[in-house]
Amino acid sequence: MLHSWLRKSTIDVTKVWDVYTTIMKVLIALCVLFIGAFSAAAFNTANDDGWNLFKQVHSKQYTNEQEVHRRSVWESNLQKIRTHNLEADLGVHTYTMKMNKYGDL
């Protein structure tokens, strides 16, 4: 009797676990989509002039879809450069970095 109850219980737990993992996967996917959509739309407007200058100096042209991705990459690289150069000013690094034509890659 106990053995059949345990087997039944295990099946129920397995079903619950499957439902739980499915829900978690859906929630994670929604979070990733939300974060991606938010970050794509949330460019730092203070960088607009710099972005436009970068595109002009390096003769960059993008489709609308490419522009969103390339701008995001460029802003990320710009932040890395700024952080690195501040650390270089503090003596953490022996060299500085600057933006170049590959800053959007």
ROZAMI-615451 format. One record per atom (N, C-alpha, C, O): x, y, z; residue in three letters; atom name. Coordinates in Angstrom, 3 decimals, padded with zeros to 6 digits, always signed. Example, Ala and Ser with C-alpha at 12.3 -4.5 7.8 and 13.67 -1.06 7.14 Angstrom:
<atoms>
+----------+----------+----------+--------+-------+
:        u :        v :        w : residu : atome :
+----------+----------+----------+--------+-------+
: +013.190 : -005.690 : +007.800 :    Ala :     N :
: +012.300 : -004.500 : +007.800 :    Ala :    CA :
: +013.200 : -003.300 : +007.800 :    Ala :     C :
: +014.236 : -003.319 : +008.465 :    Ala :     O :
: +012.850 : -002.250 : +007.080 :    Ser :     N :
: +013.670 : -001.060 : +007.140 :    Ser :    CA :
: +012.900 : +000.030 : +007.870 :    Ser :     C :
: +013.409 : +001.138 : +008.039 :    Ser :     O :
+----------+----------+----------+--------+-------+
</atoms>
This chain:
<atoms>
+----------+----------+----------+--------+-------+
:        u :        v :        w : residu : atome :
+----------+----------+----------+--------+-------+
: +000.823 : -001.189 : +000.000 :    Met :     N :
: +000.000 : +000.000 : +000.000 :    Met :    CA :
: +000.867 : +001.253 : +000.000 :    Met :     C :
: +000.646 : +002.164 : -000.797 :    Met :     O :
: +001.839 : +001.298 : +000.881 :    Leu :     N :
: +002.728 : +002.451 : +000.954 :    Leu :    CA :
: +003.513 : +002.593 : -000.346 :    Leu :     C :
: +003.743 : +003.698 : -000.838 :    Leu :     O :
: +003.917 : +001.448 : -000.887 :    His :     N :
: +004.697 : +001.471 : -002.120 :    His :    CA :
: +003.891 : +002.083 : -003.276 :    His :     C :
: +004.436 : +002.888 : -004.031 :    His :     O :
: +002.631 : +001.730 : -003.430 :    Ser :     N :
: +001.806 : +002.282 : -004.506 :    Ser :    CA :
: +001.553 : +003.775 : -004.282 :    Ser :     C :
: +001.503 : +004.541 : -005.245 :    Ser :     O :
: +001.396 : +004.189 : -003.044 :    Trp :     N :
: +001.209 : +005.617 : -002.744 :    Trp :    CA :
: +002.472 : +006.405 : -003.109 :    Trp :     C :
: +002.390 : +007.494 : -003.678 :    Trp :     O :
: +003.622 : +005.850 : -002.782 :    Leu :     N :
: +004.889 : +006.504 : -003.081 :    Leu :    CA :
: +005.079 : +006.632 : -004.594 :    Leu :     C :
: +005.530 : +007.671 : -005.076 :    Leu :     O :
: +004.741 : +005.595 : -005.331 :    Arg :     N :
: +004.873 : +005.637 : -006.778 :    Arg :    CA :
: +003.932 : +006.702 : -007.353 :    Arg :     C :
: +004.330 : +007.461 : -008.237 :    Arg :     O :
: +002.716 : +006.762 : -006.871 :    Lys :     N :
: +001.754 : +007.755 : -007.324 :    Lys :    CA :
: +002.257 : +009.157 : -006.989 :    Lys :     C :
: +002.150 : +010.075 : -007.802 :    Lys :     O :
: +002.797 : +009.307 : -005.809 :    Ser :     N :
: +003.322 : +010.593 : -005.367 :    Ser :    CA :
: +004.488 : +011.036 : -006.248 :    Ser :     C :
: +004.596 : +012.214 : -006.588 :    Ser :     O :
: +005.341 : +010.116 : -006.611 :    Thr :     N :
: +006.487 : +010.437 : -007.453 :    Thr :    CA :
: +006.027 : +010.922 : -008.821 :    Thr :     C :
: +006.600 : +011.867 : -009.364 :    Thr :     O :
: +005.026 : +010.306 : -009.373 :    Ile :     N :
: +004.497 : +010.728 : -010.670 :    Ile :    CA :
: +003.932 : +012.132 : -010.560 :    Ile :     C :
: +004.176 : +012.963 : -011.436 :    Ile :     O :
: +003.196 : +012.411 : -009.521 :    Asp :     N :
: +002.630 : +013.741 : -009.337 :    Asp :    CA :
: +003.733 : +014.788 : -009.181 :    Asp :     C :
: +003.642 : +015.876 : -009.749 :    Asp :     O :
: +004.760 : +014.466 : -008.422 :    Val :     N :
: +005.872 : +015.395 : -008.233 :    Val :    CA :
: +006.576 : +015.639 : -009.564 :    Val :     C :
: +006.979 : +016.764 : -009.859 :    Val :     O :
: +006.721 : +014.607 : -010.349 :    Thr :     N :
: +007.357 : +014.754 : -011.654 :    Thr :    CA :
: +006.545 : +015.679 : -012.551 :    Thr :     C :
: +007.109 : +016.526 : -013.244 :    Thr :     O :
: +005.232 : +015.522 : -012.541 :    Lys :     N :
: +004.378 : +016.399 : -013.349 :    Lys :    CA :
: +004.477 : +017.839 : -012.869 :    Lys :     C :
: +004.569 : +018.768 : -013.671 :    Lys :     O :
: +004.456 : +018.013 : -011.563 :    Val :     N :
: +004.580 : +019.357 : -010.995 :    Val :    CA :
: +005.928 : +019.958 : -011.383 :    Val :     C :
: +006.007 : +021.129 : -011.753 :    Val :     O :
: +006.977 : +019.158 : -011.298 :    Trp :     N :
: +008.315 : +019.648 : -011.655 :    Trp :    CA :
: +008.376 : +020.051 : -013.130 :    Trp :     C :
: +008.975 : +021.072 : -013.468 :    Trp :     O :
: +007.759 : +019.256 : -014.010 :    Asp :     N :
: +007.737 : +019.588 : -015.434 :    Asp :    CA :
: +007.011 : +020.909 : -015.686 :    Asp :     C :
: +007.472 : +021.741 : -016.467 :    Asp :     O :
: +005.885 : +021.090 : -015.026 :    Val :     N :
: +005.141 : +022.346 : -015.168 :    Val :    CA :
: +005.976 : +023.506 : -014.642 :    Val :     C :
: +006.051 : +024.560 : -015.274 :    Val :     O :
: +006.593 : +023.313 : -013.500 :    Tyr :     N :
: +007.428 : +024.352 : -012.892 :    Tyr :    CA :
: +008.574 : +024.748 : -013.819 :    Tyr :     C :
: +008.814 : +025.937 : -014.030 :    Tyr :     O :
: +009.280 : +023.773 : -014.371 :    Thr :     N :
: +010.415 : +024.097 : -015.246 :    Thr :    CA :
: +009.945 : +024.782 : -016.527 :    Thr :     C :
: +010.629 : +025.668 : -017.040 :    Thr :     O :
: +008.796 : +024.384 : -017.043 :    Thr :     N :
: +008.255 : +025.043 : -018.233 :    Thr :    CA :
: +007.926 : +026.498 : -017.938 :    Thr :     C :
: +008.247 : +027.387 : -018.727 :    Thr :     O :
: +007.290 : +026.736 : -016.808 :    Ile :     N :
: +006.961 : +028.111 : -016.415 :    Ile :    CA :
: +008.231 : +028.934 : -016.235 :    Ile :     C :
: +008.287 : +030.086 : -016.665 :    Ile :     O :
: +009.239 : +028.362 : -015.612 :    Met :     N :
: +010.502 : +029.085 : -015.399 :    Met :    CA :
: +011.171 : +029.422 : -016.732 :    Met :     C :
: +011.706 : +030.518 : -016.899 :    Met :     O :
: +011.142 : +028.492 : -017.668 :    Lys :     N :
: +011.740 : +028.747 : -018.982 :    Lys :    CA :
: +011.016 : +029.885 : -019.699 :    Lys :     C :
: +011.649 : +030.743 : -020.314 :    Lys :     O :
: +009.698 : +029.883 : -019.614 :    Val :     N :
: +008.915 : +030.949 : -020.241 :    Val :    CA :
: +009.223 : +032.288 : -019.583 :    Val :     C :
: +009.409 : +033.289 : -020.275 :    Val :     O :
: +009.278 : +032.318 : -018.256 :    Leu :     N :
: +009.585 : +033.562 : -017.549 :    Leu :    CA :
: +010.981 : +034.076 : -017.883 :    Leu :     C :
: +011.171 : +035.278 : -018.070 :    Leu :     O :
: +011.943 : +033.191 : -017.957 :    Ile :     N :
: +013.308 : +033.603 : -018.310 :    Ile :    CA :
: +013.336 : +034.160 : -019.731 :    Ile :     C :
: +013.970 : +035.184 : -019.985 :    Ile :     O :
: +012.655 : +033.493 : -020.652 :    Ala :     N :
: +012.617 : +033.979 : -022.032 :    Ala :    CA :
: +011.967 : +035.357 : -022.109 :    Ala :     C :
: +012.445 : +036.229 : -022.834 :    Ala :     O :
: +010.886 : +035.558 : -021.368 :    Leu :     N :
: +010.228 : +036.864 : -021.349 :    Leu :    CA :
: +011.129 : +037.938 : -020.760 :    Leu :     C :
: +011.163 : +039.065 : -021.253 :    Leu :     O :
: +011.855 : +037.590 : -019.709 :    Cys :     N :
: +012.789 : +038.552 : -019.105 :    Cys :    CA :
: +013.887 : +038.936 : -020.090 :    Cys :     C :
: +014.230 : +040.112 : -020.214 :    Cys :     O :
: +014.429 : +037.966 : -020.778 :    Val :     N :
: +015.482 : +038.249 : -021.763 :    Val :    CA :
: +014.937 : +039.143 : -022.875 :    Val :     C :
: +015.601 : +040.097 : -023.283 :    Val :     O :
: +013.747 : +038.845 : -023.363 :    Leu :     N :
: +013.146 : +039.674 : -024.403 :    Leu :    CA :
: +012.879 : +041.088 : -023.903 :    Leu :     C :
: +013.125 : +042.060 : -024.618 :    Leu :     O :
: +012.376 : +041.203 : -022.683 :    Phe :     N :
: +012.089 : +042.518 : -022.109 :    Phe :    CA :
: +013.363 : +043.327 : -021.951 :    Phe :     C :
: +013.403 : +044.503 : -022.314 :    Phe :     O :
: +014.399 : +042.711 : -021.414 :    Ile :     N :
: +015.670 : +043.415 : -021.215 :    Ile :    CA :
: +016.255 : +043.831 : -022.561 :    Ile :     C :
: +016.752 : +044.948 : -022.703 :    Ile :     O :
: +016.200 : +042.952 : -023.534 :    Gly :     N :
: +016.712 : +043.286 : -024.863 :    Gly :    CA :
: +015.959 : +044.440 : -025.499 :    Gly :     C :
: +016.564 : +045.342 : -026.077 :    Gly :     O :
: +014.640 : +044.409 : -025.393 :    Ala :     N :
: +013.836 : +045.491 : -025.963 :    Ala :    CA :
: +014.080 : +046.797 : -025.230 :    Ala :     C :
: +014.168 : +047.854 : -025.854 :    Ala :     O :
: +014.188 : +046.732 : -023.921 :    Phe :     N :
: +014.409 : +047.939 : -023.129 :    Phe :    CA :
: +015.779 : +048.528 : -023.409 :    Phe :     C :
: +015.908 : +049.740 : -023.578 :    Phe :     O :
: +016.799 : +047.693 : -023.461 :    Ser :     N :
: +018.151 : +048.214 : -023.677 :    Ser :    CA :
: +018.304 : +048.768 : -025.085 :    Ser :     C :
: +019.047 : +049.728 : -025.290 :    Ser :     O :
: +017.620 : +048.185 : -026.053 :    Ala :     N :
: +017.704 : +048.699 : -027.416 :    Ala :    CA :
: +017.073 : +050.080 : -027.521 :    Ala :     C :
: +017.530 : +050.921 : -028.296 :    Ala :     O :
: +016.028 : +050.311 : -026.744 :    Ala :     N :
: +015.337 : +051.591 : -026.801 :    Ala :    CA :
: +015.924 : +052.611 : -025.840 :    Ala :     C :
: +015.598 : +053.795 : -025.920 :    Ala :     O :
: +016.773 : +052.175 : -024.945 :    Ala :     N :
: +017.243 : +053.056 : -023.881 :    Ala :    CA :
: +018.664 : +053.547 : -024.120 :    Ala :     C :
: +019.521 : +053.434 : -023.244 :    Ala :     O :
: +018.912 : +054.088 : -025.302 :    Phe :     N :
: +020.230 : +054.636 : -025.558 :    Phe :    CA :
: +020.432 : +055.882 : -024.723 :    Phe :     C :
: +019.485 : +056.590 : -024.381 :    Phe :     O :
: +021.678 : +056.127 : -024.408 :    Asn :     N :
: +022.033 : +057.323 : -023.669 :    Asn :    CA :
: +021.998 : +058.494 : -024.645 :    Asn :     C :
: +022.856 : +058.599 : -025.522 :    Asn :     O :
: +021.015 : +059.370 : -024.497 :    Thr :     N :
: +020.871 : +060.486 : -025.435 :    Thr :    CA :
: +022.038 : +061.458 : -025.340 :    Thr :     C :
: +022.265 : +062.238 : -026.265 :    Thr :     O :
: +022.778 : +061.424 : -024.247 :    Ala :     N :
: +023.962 : +062.277 : -024.120 :    Ala :    CA :
: +025.029 : +061.867 : -025.128 :    Ala :     C :
: +025.925 : +062.652 : -025.437 :    Ala :     O :
: +024.941 : +060.645 : -025.642 :    Asn :     N :
: +025.922 : +060.151 : -026.614 :    Asn :    CA :
: +025.492 : +060.364 : -028.062 :    Asn :     C :
: +026.204 : +059.952 : -028.977 :    Asn :     O :
: +024.346 : +060.997 : -028.287 :    Asp :     N :
: +023.846 : +061.174 : -029.656 :    Asp :    CA :
: +024.856 : +061.878 : -030.555 :    Asp :     C :
: +025.118 : +061.424 : -031.668 :    Asp :     O :
: +025.423 : +062.981 : -030.079 :    Asp :     N :
: +026.390 : +063.724 : -030.896 :    Asp :    CA :
: +027.627 : +062.879 : -031.184 :    Asp :     C :
: +028.132 : +062.871 : -032.306 :    Asp :     O :
: +028.108 : +062.175 : -030.173 :    Gly :     N :
: +029.276 : +061.316 : -030.359 :    Gly :    CA :
: +029.008 : +060.205 : -031.350 :    Gly :     C :
: +029.856 : +059.893 : -032.186 :    Gly :     O :
: +027.824 : +059.602 : -031.261 :    Trp :     N :
: +027.453 : +058.529 : -032.180 :    Trp :    CA :
: +027.385 : +059.048 : -033.615 :    Trp :     C :
: +027.909 : +058.426 : -034.539 :    Trp :     O :
: +026.732 : +060.194 : -033.785 :    Asn :     N :
: +026.622 : +060.769 : -035.128 :    Asn :    CA :
: +027.993 : +061.165 : -035.678 :    Asn :     C :
: +028.256 : +060.989 : -036.868 :    Asn :     O :
: +028.856 : +061.690 : -034.831 :    Leu :     N :
: +030.209 : +062.040 : -035.253 :    Leu :    CA :
: +031.002 : +060.789 : -035.631 :    Leu :     C :
: +031.720 : +060.782 : -036.631 :    Leu :     O :
: +030.869 : +059.733 : -034.829 :    Phe :     N :
: +031.538 : +058.461 : -035.129 :    Phe :    CA :
: +031.126 : +057.960 : -036.509 :    Phe :     C :
: +031.975 : +057.566 : -037.309 :    Phe :     O :
: +029.822 : +057.976 : -036.789 :    Lys :     N :
: +029.332 : +057.499 : -038.084 :    Lys :    CA :
: +029.847 : +058.374 : -039.226 :    Lys :     C :
: +030.192 : +057.870 : -040.295 :    Lys :     O :
: +029.896 : +059.666 : -038.995 :    Gln :     N :
: +030.352 : +060.583 : -040.037 :    Gln :    CA :
: +031.847 : +060.416 : -040.309 :    Gln :     C :
: +032.259 : +060.300 : -041.463 :    Gln :     O :
: +032.647 : +060.404 : -039.263 :    Val :     N :
: +034.103 : +060.303 : -039.410 :    Val :    CA :
: +034.506 : +059.000 : -040.087 :    Val :     C :
: +035.416 : +058.978 : -040.916 :    Val :     O :
: +033.824 : +057.912 : -039.730 :    His :     N :
: +034.205 : +056.597 : -040.250 :    His :    CA :
: +033.309 : +056.128 : -041.400 :    His :     C :
: +033.350 : +054.961 : -041.791 :    His :     O :
: +032.502 : +057.043 : -041.935 :    Ser :     N :
: +031.619 : +056.753 : -043.081 :    Ser :    CA :
: +030.771 : +055.510 : -042.843 :    Ser :     C :
: +030.726 : +054.608 : -043.680 :    Ser :     O :
: +030.105 : +055.469 : -041.702 :    Lys :     N :
: +029.268 : +054.321 : -041.352 :    Lys :    CA :
: +027.821 : +054.601 : -041.731 :    Lys :     C :
: +027.302 : +055.684 : -041.459 :    Lys :     O :
: +027.175 : +053.632 : -042.356 :    Gln :     N :
: +025.758 : +053.707 : -042.682 :    Gln :    CA :
: +025.119 : +052.370 : -042.336 :    Gln :     C :
: +025.681 : +051.311 : -042.616 :    Gln :     O :
: +023.944 : +052.426 : -041.726 :    Tyr :     N :
: +023.278 : +051.212 : -041.266 :    Tyr :    CA :
: +021.807 : +051.246 : -041.645 :    Tyr :     C :
: +021.225 : +052.313 : -041.840 :    Tyr :     O :
: +021.213 : +050.060 : -041.746 :    Thr :     N :
: +019.759 : +049.972 : -041.800 :    Thr :    CA :
: +019.249 : +050.251 : -040.393 :    Thr :     C :
: +020.035 : +050.279 : -039.445 :    Thr :     O :
: +017.959 : +050.456 : -040.247 :    Asn :     N :
: +017.398 : +050.740 : -038.918 :    Asn :    CA :
: +017.696 : +049.627 : -037.925 :    Asn :     C :
: +018.032 : +049.892 : -036.770 :    Asn :     O :
: +017.574 : +048.374 : -038.376 :    Glu :     N :
: +017.842 : +047.240 : -037.487 :    Glu :    CA :
: +019.312 : +047.191 : -037.093 :    Glu :     C :
: +019.638 : +046.942 : -035.933 :    Glu :     O :
: +020.195 : +047.428 : -038.052 :    Gln :     N :
: +021.628 : +047.422 : -037.758 :    Gln :    CA :
: +021.997 : +048.568 : -036.826 :    Gln :     C :
: +022.833 : +048.411 : -035.936 :    Gln :     O :
: +021.374 : +049.712 : -037.035 :    Glu :     N :
: +021.702 : +050.901 : -036.243 :    Glu :    CA :
: +021.497 : +050.635 : -034.755 :    Glu :     C :
: +022.332 : +051.015 : -033.934 :    Glu :     O :
: +020.404 : +049.992 : -034.411 :    Val :     N :
: +020.117 : +049.700 : -033.003 :    Val :    CA :
: +021.217 : +048.835 : -032.408 :    Val :     C :
: +021.714 : +049.123 : -031.320 :    Val :     O :
: +021.593 : +047.791 : -033.105 :    His :     N :
: +022.624 : +046.884 : -032.595 :    His :    CA :
: +023.991 : +047.565 : -032.548 :    His :     C :
: +024.685 : +047.495 : -031.534 :    His :     O :
: +024.373 : +048.214 : -033.627 :    Arg :     N :
: +025.697 : +048.857 : -033.687 :    Arg :    CA :
: +025.825 : +049.971 : -032.661 :    Arg :     C :
: +026.889 : +050.145 : -032.066 :    Arg :     O :
: +024.753 : +050.728 : -032.444 :    Arg :     N :
: +024.785 : +051.800 : -031.437 :    Arg :    CA :
: +024.988 : +051.198 : -030.056 :    Arg :     C :
: +025.755 : +051.725 : -029.251 :    Arg :     O :
: +024.315 : +050.117 : -029.787 :    Ser :     N :
: +024.457 : +049.446 : -028.496 :    Ser :    CA :
: +025.890 : +048.970 : -028.283 :    Ser :     C :
: +026.457 : +049.158 : -027.207 :    Ser :     O :
: +026.469 : +048.357 : -029.302 :    Val :     N :
: +027.858 : +047.882 : -029.213 :    Val :    CA :
: +028.799 : +049.063 : -029.027 :    Val :     C :
: +029.714 : +049.006 : -028.206 :    Val :     O :
: +028.581 : +050.124 : -029.779 :    Trp :     N :
: +029.430 : +051.314 : -029.696 :    Trp :    CA :
: +029.380 : +051.927 : -028.297 :    Trp :     C :
: +030.415 : +052.283 : -027.734 :    Trp :     O :
: +028.172 : +052.049 : -027.738 :    Glu :     N :
: +028.048 : +052.616 : -026.392 :    Glu :    CA :
: +028.740 : +051.738 : -025.357 :    Glu :     C :
: +029.376 : +052.248 : -024.434 :    Glu :     O :
: +028.621 : +050.434 : -025.504 :    Ser :     N :
: +029.293 : +049.517 : -024.585 :    Ser :    CA :
: +030.806 : +049.680 : -024.675 :    Ser :     C :
: +031.490 : +049.749 : -023.654 :    Ser :     O :
: +031.322 : +049.739 : -025.893 :    Asn :     N :
: +032.762 : +049.925 : -026.077 :    Asn :    CA :
: +033.222 : +051.284 : -025.570 :    Asn :     C :
: +034.303 : +051.400 : -024.992 :    Asn :     O :
: +032.410 : +052.310 : -025.782 :    Leu :     N :
: +032.747 : +053.646 : -025.290 :    Leu :    CA :
: +032.867 : +053.639 : -023.770 :    Leu :     C :
: +033.775 : +054.253 : -023.209 :    Leu :     O :
: +031.949 : +052.943 : -023.107 :    Gln :     N :
: +032.004 : +052.863 : -021.646 :    Gln :    CA :
: +033.251 : +052.113 : -021.187 :    Gln :     C :
: +033.888 : +052.509 : -020.210 :    Gln :     O :
: +033.598 : +051.048 : -021.875 :    Lys :     N :
: +034.818 : +050.301 : -021.532 :    Lys :    CA :
: +036.054 : +051.180 : -021.692 :    Lys :     C :
: +036.957 : +051.150 : -020.856 :    Lys :     O :
: +036.091 : +051.961 : -022.767 :    Ile :     N :
: +037.225 : +052.859 : -023.010 :    Ile :    CA :
: +037.317 : +053.906 : -021.911 :    Ile :     C :
: +038.398 : +054.161 : -021.379 :    Ile :     O :
: +036.192 : +054.509 : -021.573 :    Arg :     N :
: +036.193 : +055.541 : -020.524 :    Arg :    CA :
: +036.638 : +054.971 : -019.184 :    Arg :     C :
: +037.438 : +055.584 : -018.477 :    Arg :     O :
: +036.124 : +053.809 : -018.839 :    Thr :     N :
: +036.509 : +053.170 : -017.578 :    Thr :    CA :
: +037.996 : +052.844 : -017.577 :    Thr :     C :
: +038.693 : +053.113 : -016.599 :    Thr :     O :
: +038.474 : +052.273 : -018.654 :    His :     N :
: +039.892 : +051.920 : -018.754 :    His :    CA :
: +040.766 : +053.164 : -018.610 :    His :     C :
: +041.759 : +053.140 : -017.883 :    His :     O :
: +040.410 : +054.242 : -019.290 :    Asn :     N :
: +041.230 : +055.450 : -019.246 :    Asn :    CA :
: +041.210 : +056.105 : -017.867 :    Asn :     C :
: +042.214 : +056.678 : -017.443 :    Asn :     O :
: +040.088 : +056.030 : -017.168 :    Leu :     N :
: +040.061 : +056.518 : -015.780 :    Leu :    CA :
: +040.994 : +055.688 : -014.910 :    Leu :     C :
: +041.729 : +056.227 : -014.083 :    Leu :     O :
: +040.962 : +054.385 : -015.101 :    Glu :     N :
: +041.863 : +053.507 : -014.351 :    Glu :    CA :
: +043.321 : +053.780 : -014.726 :    Glu :     C :
: +044.202 : +053.712 : -013.870 :    Glu :     O :
: +043.577 : +054.085 : -015.990 :    Ala :     N :
: +044.945 : +054.421 : -016.415 :    Ala :    CA :
: +045.412 : +055.704 : -015.734 :    Ala :     C :
: +046.577 : +055.819 : -015.351 :    Ala :     O :
: +044.505 : +056.669 : -015.583 :    Asp :     N :
: +044.846 : +057.909 : -014.872 :    Asp :    CA :
: +045.211 : +057.639 : -013.421 :    Asp :     C :
: +045.993 : +058.375 : -012.818 :    Asp :     O :
: +044.639 : +056.576 : -012.865 :    Leu :     N :
: +044.927 : +056.214 : -011.472 :    Leu :    CA :
: +046.128 : +055.281 : -011.356 :    Leu :     C :
: +046.491 : +054.869 : -010.255 :    Leu :     O :
: +046.740 : +054.952 : -012.478 :    Gly :     N :
: +047.922 : +054.109 : -012.462 :    Gly :    CA :
: +047.653 : +052.624 : -012.538 :    Gly :     C :
: +048.579 : +051.823 : -012.407 :    Gly :     O :
: +046.411 : +052.240 : -012.746 :    Val :     N :
: +046.069 : +050.821 : -012.834 :    Val :    CA :
: +046.594 : +050.222 : -014.139 :    Val :     C :
: +047.018 : +049.067 : -014.173 :    Val :     O :
: +046.563 : +051.011 : -015.207 :    His :     N :
: +047.040 : +050.564 : -016.519 :    His :    CA :
: +048.156 : +051.492 : -016.988 :    His :     C :
: +048.233 : +052.646 : -016.568 :    His :     O :
: +049.006 : +050.985 : -017.850 :    Thr :     N :
: +050.127 : +051.788 : -018.350 :    Thr :    CA :
: +049.838 : +052.382 : -019.725 :    Thr :     C :
: +050.709 : +053.027 : -020.309 :    Thr :     O :
: +048.651 : +052.180 : -020.242 :    Tyr :     N :
: +048.298 : +052.702 : -021.562 :    Tyr :    CA :
: +046.853 : +053.176 : -021.547 :    Tyr :     C :
: +046.069 : +052.785 : -020.681 :    Tyr :     O :
: +046.509 : +054.018 : -022.509 :    Thr :     N :
: +045.133 : +054.479 : -022.647 :    Thr :    CA :
: +044.537 : +053.891 : -023.921 :    Thr :     C :
: +045.247 : +053.362 : -024.776 :    Thr :     O :
: +043.234 : +053.996 : -024.021 :    Met :     N :
: +042.526 : +053.482 : -025.188 :    Met :    CA :
: +041.763 : +054.629 : -025.836 :    Met :     C :
: +041.493 : +055.643 : -025.192 :    Met :     O :
: +041.417 : +054.470 : -027.106 :    Lys :     N :
: +040.565 : +055.452 : -027.763 :    Lys :    CA :
: +039.659 : +054.742 : -028.758 :    Lys :     C :
: +039.927 : +053.617 : -029.181 :    Lys :     O :
: +038.586 : +055.423 : -029.118 :    Met :     N :
: +037.643 : +054.875 : -030.081 :    Met :    CA :
: +038.298 : +054.878 : -031.457 :    Met :     C :
: +039.038 : +055.798 : -031.807 :    Met :     O :
: +038.010 : +053.831 : -032.233 :    Asn :     N :
: +038.498 : +053.774 : -033.609 :    Asn :    CA :
: +037.375 : +053.278 : -034.522 :    Asn :     C :
: +036.232 : +053.139 : -034.088 :    Asn :     O :
: +037.702 : +053.017 : -035.768 :    Lys :     N :
: +036.673 : +052.636 : -036.743 :    Lys :    CA :
: +036.007 : +051.302 : -036.434 :    Lys :     C :
: +034.977 : +050.975 : -037.022 :    Lys :     O :
: +036.578 : +050.535 : -035.525 :    Tyr :     N :
: +036.006 : +049.242 : -035.150 :    Tyr :    CA :
: +035.134 : +049.326 : -033.898 :    Tyr :     C :
: +034.720 : +048.298 : -033.361 :    Tyr :     O :
: +034.859 : +050.520 : -033.439 :    Gly :     N :
: +034.127 : +050.708 : -032.190 :    Gly :    CA :
: +032.701 : +050.201 : -032.200 :    Gly :     C :
: +032.093 : +050.062 : -031.139 :    Gly :     O :
: +032.158 : +049.924 : -033.361 :    Asp :     N :
: +030.788 : +049.423 : -033.453 :    Asp :    CA :
: +030.736 : +047.918 : -033.693 :    Asp :     C :
: +029.668 : +047.361 : -033.948 :    Asp :     O :
: +031.879 : +047.272 : -033.612 :    Leu :     N :
: +031.930 : +045.822 : -033.875 :    Leu :    CA :
: +032.060 : +045.019 : -032.602 :    Leu :     C :
: +032.116 : +043.791 : -032.651 :    Leu :     O :
+----------+----------+----------+--------+-------+
</atoms>
